[in-house]
Amino acid sequence: MKSSSQERMAHVQYNGFRVHNGSAHRVEVVKEHELDPKTFWQKYVSQRKPVLIDGHLSDAGWKASAKWDDDYLRKTAGDAPLMVEKREGTDDSYGKGRKVQMTLRHFLDAISSGSDQLYLSTQEVGPAADGHPDLYTHPLTELAHDFEPVPSLAGHLVPQQMNLWMGASKAGASSGLHHDYHDNIYILLRGRKRFRLYDPSQAPNMYTHGTLKLVHSNGRIVYASQGDVLADGSEVRDVKLWKARVEAEKAVEEAELAVKMGKKGAAKQLKAAQEQLEGVLDAELEDALGMGPDDFDDMEEDLDEGEEEEEEGSRVSPLKLKVYEAEEPGGRGA
């Protein structure tokens, strides 16, 4: 266990489920057909409480459990390009960044031949049409007709990423102690997998890679090197910039309408609004490029000063700126 110094330094606000008095806790088991989205959210997800769901998804669009054997995967997604984790030996662990490139067919052939040094895990995704990271990539791209992006059990929860994990080891293999930044729905298709879980309040007692800064009430862990990260994973500065852009775009729309209506001072109002929006967009660009971290604050001050000097008829609306260890004892899991 860590010394109490890190615990004193880290501000732990976590108020979800905890295992008390250092005692072992047996995870609750619930039959899949007995669990509905509302109960799943209220009793487990919102409380950060783990649950073992007995049975596979019963959604009509869920076909993976019945279809995804090795032959089907080879036939349907065998040519999918992958980056596969590789360990040096059976006494080594995964999660160290060592990866090799191969197709899914090559990977399946290797583990079918007895290789226990390869592990298919998270694949790097590209941007989606909206500019945000895509939901999944190969080999799930080729298998997407066998599942729905959002299982009915998730209700209104929004998925962040989907991955296919697969490995084979008679002696067992560990992905090491780690935590994710999002909740997980882990569906075991074959083999077996053991999870050893620690609630987020125990983070100060771990030998973490980085100095702990804060554990949010929902369990989000923030390190000192990450800056000001909110409970939903967004950064304070990014939120400030987003809100500023929304306000600036609204100001431009209002000013354009005022110009069309022929209101007094509308042209000056529009010019000021456009300059305001341009300033925000420049700040977003500089932020994306890692330039001028203080430029936006300076811009905000300049805009506020300029606003006070404007006449009443051309005033612009002011800116309103305001997880876990996984062990695989043996067998094959997907």
N, C-alpha and C positions, 0 to 999 in steps of 0.2 A: 504494500500500500504506500501511497505517497505521503510525504510529511504534510502537516497541516498548513504549511506556508502557501502552497498553491490554492488550497481551499479558501484561505483568507483573501487571497488576491482575486479569485474568481467570484463574481456575484451570481449566486445561484437563485434564480427566481422560479424554478420548475415547481409546478403544483399538480402534476399528473400522478398516475399510479406509481407506487413505490413498493419495494419489498422491504419490510421493516425488520429491524433487529438483526440484520445480517443473515437471516434464515433463508433456506431454500424455498422457492415457491413453485408449485406445480401449475403450469399454464392450463387455464380452463379449456375444456374441449366441448365444441358445439357441433351438432349435426348440420350439414349444409342446408338441408331443406327446412330447418328450424330457425334459420337466421334471415332476417329481412334487412333492407338498407337502413331503416330508421334505427333499429336495435344495434346494428353494426356500428353506426356512427355514435349513438348516444352512450352505449355501454363500453365500447372498446376504442375506436379511433379518437374520439374527443377526449377520452380519459388517458390516452397513451398506454392502454392496457393490451398486452399481447393476447392472442386467442388462437387456438388450433382448431381449424375447421375440418371436420371429418367428412370427406367426400369432395368430389370435383364439382366445378361449376355446372349447373343444370341449364344454363342459357342455351337457347336454340342455336345460336351462332357459335357456341364453343364446341369445336370438333377435335381439338388437339389431343385430348386424353385418349380418344379412340383411334386416332390415325397416325400419331407421330412415332412410329417405330423407325429403326435405322433405314430400312429399305425405302420407306415413304420419304424420309428426309433426303436421302440421296437422289431419288427420282425428282422430287419437287424443288429442292434448293441446293443440290449438290455442287453447283458452280458458284454459289454465293461466296464472295471474297471475305475473309475474316482476318482479324488479328487475334491470335490465340496466346494465352499466357503459358509460359514454359518455366518449369522449375528444374534445378540442377540434379536433384535426386529425391528419394523418398523421405529423407530427413529435412528437406527444404520445404518452404511454404510458398504459396502464391501471393499475389498482391504486391509484388516488388517492382512492377513495371517492365519485367522481361517478357517480350512478346515476339512471336514469329508470324509471318504471313502465310496463309494457306487457304484452300477452299474448304467448304463444309465436308465435301466428299473425302478429301485428304484427311481431315480431322477424324471423321467417323472411321475411316479405314485404320488409322493409327490406334485409336483406343480399342477398336475391335480386335486388333492384333496383340493387345496386352499392354500398350503404352500407358503408364500412369504418371507421366510428366507433362501432360497437356491439359489445359482447362479453358473451355470457352466461357467467357464472362462478358462484361459490358463492352459494347462496341461504340466507337465514336460516331455520333450522328451529325449530319449536316443541317443547314438551315431549312426550315419549312417555308411555305409560300408567304407567310406573314413575317418572316425574318427571325422568328424564334427557333430554337433547336427543334428538329423533328421529333416525333414521338418514338420512332424506332427506325432501324436500318437493317442491313443484311444480318442474319438470314431470315428475319421476320418479315422483311419486305416480300420475299417469295412465298411466305406462308400466311400472309395476311387474310386470305380467304377462309382460314380455319378458326378465327377468333374475332371478337368485337373489341374495339379499342377501349371501351368502358364496360366492364361487366355490370350486370344489373345490381349486384351486391354493393357496388360503389355508390349507387345513388347519384347525388349531385357532385361527388368528388371529381376533380379534374386530374387525369393522369399526367405525369411529368415525363416518364420514360418507360419503355418496355424492353426487356432483354430476355434472351434465351441463355441459360447457364447449363453447361454439361461437362461432366468429367467422369473418370473411372479410376478407382484406386482400391485395391483389396486391403491395403494397410491403413487407408484413410488419408485425407488431406485437409488442411486448414487454410482458410482465406485470411486468417489472422484477426486479431482484435481490431475492430474499426467501427465507425458509425456512419450512417447515411444522413443526408439532409432532408429526406422525404420519407413518408410512411411507405411501408412495403406490403404488398399482397404477393406472397410467395406460393406458387402452385407447383407442387411436386408431382411430376408426371411418371417418373420411374426412380427406382433405387430408394435411398433414404438420406436424410440430412438432419443434422443436429444443430440447434441454435442454443447458444449460451448467452443470455440476455442480462444486461445491467441497465437500470433506469438512469436517465440523464443526470440525476442528482449525484451520481457516483463519479461523474467526470473528473472532479478535482482529485480523486483517489487513484486515477489512472496515470500511467506514464505516457502522456500524450505527446504527439509530434507538434510542438508549438505551445505557447503559453496561453492558458485559458483566460478569457476576458469576461465572458458572460454566458450563462445558461438561461435562455428565455423561459417564460412560463410554459410554453408548449414543448419544451425540450430542445429547441434549436440551440446548438452550441456555437459560440463565436470565439475566435482566437484573436489575440492582440494584433496580429499581422493583417487581419481581415478588415480592419476599420470599423465603421459604424454600420453593422448589419442588423436589420430588423428581424422580428420573429418569423416573418414569411420568407426570409432569405434575401429580400431586396436591400439595397444600400440606401442610406439616408440621402446621400447626394443624388442618386439616380431618381429617387422619388421626388426630391425637390425640383430637379430639372424637368421631370415629366409634368408635374403640376404647373410649373412656370410656362411650359409650352402650351398646355391646355388653355391657361388663362390668356396667353398671348394670341393664340389662334382665335379665341373667342373675341378678343378686343379687335382684331383685324376684321372679323365678320361684322361686328357691330358698327365699326367705322365705315366699312364699305356700304352698309345699308344706309348709314347717315348721309353718305355722299350721294347715293341714288335718290334720297328723299330731299336733297338740296338743303340740308340743315346748315346753319351758320357754323363756321369753324370746322366743318366735317373733313375738308381736305387736310388740314393740319392734324386733325385727330387720326386720320388714316396713315399719314406719314409717320407719326409717332408710334402708332401700333405696329406698323411694318418694321420699324427700327427695333422695337421691343422684341418682336418675333425673331428677327435676324440675329439679335444678340443671344437669345436663348438657343437657337439652332447652332450658332458658333460655339457656345459653351458645351452643348452636347457633343459636337464634333471633337472639340479639344479634350473632353473627358474620355471619349472613345479612343483617342490617340495617346492618352496619357500626358497631355500637355496642360500647363497652367492650372494647377488645382485651385488657385485663388481667383482666377479670372471671373468666375461666375459671381462670387460674392462682391467683387469690385463692380461688376456690371450692374448688380442689383442696387448697389448704393448710388451709382450714376443715374439709373433710371428713376429712383425715388427722388433724387435731387431735381432731375429734369422735370418730373411731374409737378413738383411744387411750383415751378416757374411758369407752367402753362396757364393760359386763361381758362376760365370756367367752361366755355363752350367747346374746348378741344381737349379736355382732360381725358386721359386714358385710364382704364381700370387698373389699379395698382397690382403688382405681382403679389400673389398670396403663396409664399413659399413655406411654406410650412415644411444512439442509435446503435453498432453491435457486433459481437463475435459470431461467426458461423463456422461450424465444424462439420466435416463430412466423414463419418466413420468408415464407410466402405460401400461397395456397390456402385452402381451408376445412377446418376441423377440428372434430370433435365428440367 
